[in-house]
C-alpha cells in the first residue's frame, strides 16, 4: 500500500519554522537505524575488550548463568560466539523495527499533508465550470479514503507488536536505572547499562513521537477543509466540505487497541519507570536499615 504513495515533492524542511518534516525522516530513518545498530554492536565489542584488559576472568557480553563450566575453553568460546551473534541480531531487530515503523507512519503523515495542501488549493475561479472544482474535490476524497485504509492497515499490523515495548520499557528502564545506582564505581557495567537505557529510550521516543504526529496530521485535514475557500461556492460543494469535516477525525495508532501511541503515553511510561525506581530504592534503603539494626 505504501508503494502507491509519493512524497518526493514535499519539502524536507518546514518553510516557516525550518524544522525537519516527516518527508525528511523517511529518507534518513534507514541510515540512522543502521548507524545506531552499528554503534551498539561496536560498543559491546569495546565493552568486552575493556573487561579483558581489566583482567576479568572469562568476561562475557552479558552476565549470565550456563549449565556447564565456562572455564573450559570450548564452552567459553561457544558462549562468547553465541552472545556476540545474539547481540548483533537483537540490535538489528530492535532498530530495524523502529526504522520500519517510522518509515510507514511517516509515509502516512506525508499523505495527510498532501491532502491538506490539495484542500487549501481548492478555489472556485470566476467563469470556471463547477465540474472543475468538483473534480478536484473528488480527487481529495479518493486520496483521503486511500490514506484511511492505509492507516487502518497500520493499526492492524502494529497494535499487537507495540504491546511488548510499552509493557516492557517501563520495567526495563526501572531495573536498568536501579542496577546503575547499585553498581556505582563499576565503569564497565555502567557503560553497558547506559547503552541498554539508550536503546529503549530511542524505541519509545520514536514510536510515540511519530504516532503523535500521525494523530496531529489526521486532525489537520478537518482544519484544512474548513480553511478552504468554500464560502460563495455552490451549495453542493459546501455540503461536501461539511461531510468531509464530519468524517475527518483524529486517528491514533494504539498498542493492543488500548494504549494510544502518543507523547502523553511516553511521559506516562517515563513517570511509571521513575515511580518503580523510587520504590526499589526505598525498599533497598529500608532493608539496609533493618540489617544495620
C-alpha positions in Angstrom: 0.0 0.0 0.0 2.9 2.4 0.8 4.3 2.0 -2.7 1.2 3.6 -4.2 2.0 6.9 -2.5 4.6 9.6 -3.4 6.2 12.1 -1.2 9.3 13.3 -3.0 7.6 16.5 -4.0 7.2 17.6 -0.3 9.9 19.7 1.3 12.3 18.1 3.8 12.2 21.2 6.0 9.3 23.3 7.1 9.4 26.6 5.1 8.2 28.6 8.2 10.0 27.0 11.2 12.9 25.4 9.4 12.3 22.1 11.3 12.7 18.7 9.7 9.5 17.4 8.2 8.2 13.8 8.1 9.4 13.5 4.5 12.9 14.0 5.7 12.7 11.2 8.2 11.5 8.8 5.5 14.9 9.4 3.8 17.0 9.3 7.0 15.4 6.7 9.1 17.1 3.7 7.5 20.6 5.4 7.7 20.1 6.3 11.3 18.8 2.9 12.3 21.8 1.2 10.6 24.4 3.6 12.2 22.8 3.2 15.6 22.8 -0.6 15.4 26.5 -0.5 14.5 27.2 1.8 17.4 25.5 -0.6 19.8 27.3 -3.6 18.4 30.7 -1.9 18.4 30.2 -0.6 21.9 29.5 -4.2 23.1 32.8 -5.3 21.5 34.6 -2.5 23.2 32.9 -3.4 26.5 34.2 -6.9 26.2 37.7 -5.7 25.3 37.7 -3.4 28.3 36.8 -6.3 30.6 39.6 -8.4 29.1 42.1 -5.6 29.7 41.0 -5.2 33.3 41.9 -8.9 33.8 38.3 -10.1 34.3 38.1 -13.9 34.3 36.3 -15.2 31.2 34.4 -12.0 30.5 31.1 -12.2 28.6 29.0 -9.7 26.6 26.2 -10.3 29.2 26.4 -11.7 32.7 24.5 -15.0 32.5 24.4 -18.5 34.0 25.1 -21.6 31.9 24.7 -25.2 32.9 28.4 -26.0 32.2 31.8 -24.9 33.2 32.9 -21.6 31.5 36.5 -22.2 32.5 36.6 -24.8 29.7 38.0 -23.1 26.6 35.5 -24.8 24.2 32.5 -23.9 26.4 33.6 -20.3 26.9 34.3 -19.9 23.2 30.8 -21.3 22.3 29.1 -18.9 24.8 31.1 -15.9 23.6 30.2 -16.5 19.9 26.6 -17.2 20.9 26.3 -13.9 22.8 28.1 -11.9 20.1 25.8 -13.2 17.4 22.8 -12.6 19.6 23.9 -9.0 20.2 24.0 -8.4 16.5 20.6 -10.0 15.9 18.9 -8.1 18.8 20.4 -4.8 17.7 19.2 -5.2 14.1 15.8 -6.4 15.2 15.3 -3.5 17.6 16.5 -0.7 15.4 15.2 -2.4 12.2 11.7 -2.5 13.7 12.0 1.2 14.6 13.1 2.0 11.1 10.2 0.1 9.6 7.6 1.7 12.0 9.0 5.3 11.5 9.0 4.9 7.7 5.5 3.6 7.4 4.0 6.1 9.8 5.9 9.0 8.2 4.5 8.0 4.8 1.0 8.2 6.3 1.8 11.7 7.6 3.1 12.9 4.3 -0.1 11.8 2.5 -2.2 13.6 5.1 -0.1 16.7 4.4 -0.7 16.4 0.7 -4.4 16.2 1.3 -4.3 19.4 3.4 -2.4 21.2 0.6 -4.9 20.0 -2.0 -7.9 21.1 0.0 -6.4 24.6 0.6 -5.8 24.9 -3.1 -9.4 24.3 -4.0 -10.8 27.5 -5.4 -13.9 28.5 -7.4 -12.4 30.6 -10.2 -14.7 33.0 -11.9 -16.2 31.7 -15.2 -14.8 28.3 -14.5 -17.2 25.4 -14.8 -18.3 23.9 -11.5 -17.2 20.4 -12.7 -13.5 21.5 -12.4 -13.9 22.3 -8.6 -15.9 19.1 -8.2 -13.3 17.0 -9.9 -10.5 18.5 -7.6 -12.6 17.7 -4.5 -13.3 14.2 -5.7 -9.6 13.5 -6.0 -9.1 14.8 -2.5 -11.8 12.5 -1.2 -10.4 9.5 -3.0 -6.9 10.2 -1.7 -8.3 10.6 1.8 -10.1 7.3 1.6 -7.0 5.6 0.4 -5.0 7.0 3.3 -7.6 6.0 5.8 -7.4 2.4 4.5 -3.6 2.6 4.8 -3.8 3.9 8.4 -6.2 1.2 9.4 -3.8 -1.4 7.9 -1.0 0.2 10.0 -3.1 -0.1 13.1 -4.0 -3.8 12.4 -0.3 -4.6 11.8 1.3 -2.7 14.7 -1.2 -2.8 17.5 0.0 -6.3 18.7 3.7 -5.6 18.0 3.6 -2.4 20.1 2.2 -4.0 23.2 5.6 -5.6 24.1 7.6 -2.3 24.1 5.1 -0.4 26.1 4.7 -3.2 28.7 8.5 -3.9 29.0 10.1 -0.5 28.6 8.9 0.9 31.9 10.1 -2.2 33.8 13.4 -2.4 31.9 14.2 1.2 32.4 13.4 0.9 36.1 15.7 -2.1 36.7 18.4 -0.7 34.4 18.5 2.5 36.4 18.3 0.7 39.7 21.3 -1.5 38.6 23.2 1.6 37.6 22.7 3.0 41.1 23.8 -0.2 42.9 27.0 -0.7 40.9 28.4 2.8 41.1 32.1 2.6 40.6 32.0 -0.3 38.1 32.5 1.7 34.9 32.3 -1.3 32.5 28.9 -2.4 33.8 27.7 1.2 33.9 28.5 1.7 30.2 26.6 -1.4 29.2 23.6 -0.4 31.3 23.6 3.1 29.8 23.5 1.6 26.3 20.5 -0.5 27.3 18.7 2.6 28.6 19.6 4.5 25.4 18.3 1.7 23.2 14.9 1.5 24.9 14.6 5.3 25.1 15.2 5.5 21.3 12.5 2.9 20.8 9.8 4.5 22.9 10.7 8.0 21.7 10.4 7.0 18.0 7.2 5.1 18.5 5.4 7.8 20.4 6.7 10.9 18.5 5.7 9.6 15.1 2.4 8.1 16.4 1.6 11.5 17.9 2.5 13.2 14.6 0.1 10.9 12.7 -2.7 11.9 15.1 -2.0 15.6 14.6 -1.9 15.4 10.8 -5.1 13.4 10.7 -6.9 16.1 12.7 -5.5 18.9 10.5 -7.3 17.5 7.5 -10.6 18.8 9.1 -9.0 22.2 9.6 -7.8 22.3 6.0 -11.3 21.5 4.8 -12.7 24.4 6.9 -9.9 26.7 5.7 -10.6 26.0 2.0 -12.4 28.8 0.1 -15.9 27.2 0.3 -17.7 30.5 1.1 -19.5 31.5 -2.1 -19.0 28.1 -3.7 -22.0 26.1 -4.9 -24.3 24.6 -2.2 -23.4 21.0 -3.3 -19.7 21.8 -2.7 -20.4 23.3 0.7 -22.3 20.2 1.7 -19.4 18.0 0.5 -17.0 20.0 2.6 -19.3 19.7 5.6 -19.4 15.9 5.2 -15.6 15.7 4.9 -15.2 17.7 8.1 -17.5 15.3 9.8 -15.7 12.1 8.8 -12.1 13.6 9.2 -11.4 12.6 12.8 -8.2 12.2 14.6 -6.6 8.8 14.1 -4.3 7.2 16.7 -2.1 4.2 16.4 -2.6 2.1 19.5 -0.8 -0.7 21.4 -3.2 -3.6 21.9 -6.1 -1.5 20.8 -5.9 0.1 24.3 -2.9 2.4 24.7 -2.7 5.3 22.3 0.8 5.8 20.9 1.5 9.5 21.7 3.8 11.8 23.6 1.5 11.8 26.6 1.8 8.0 26.7 5.6 8.3 26.5 5.6 10.7 29.5 3.3 8.3 31.4 5.7 5.4 30.8 8.7 7.5 32.0 6.8 8.5 35.1 5.9 4.9 35.9 9.5 3.9 35.4 10.6 6.6 37.8 7.9 5.5 40.3 9.1 1.9 40.2 12.7 3.1 40.6 11.9 5.1 43.7 10.1 2.1 45.1 13.1 -0.1 44.7 15.5 2.5 46.1 13.3 2.9 49.2 12.9 -0.8 49.6 16.7 -1.2 49.4 17.3 1.5 52.0 14.8 0.0 54.4 16.4 -3.4 54.0 19.8 -1.9 54.7 18.5 -0.1 57.8 16.9 -3.2 59.2 20.1 -5.2 58.8 22.0 -2.4 60.5 19.7 -2.6 63.5 
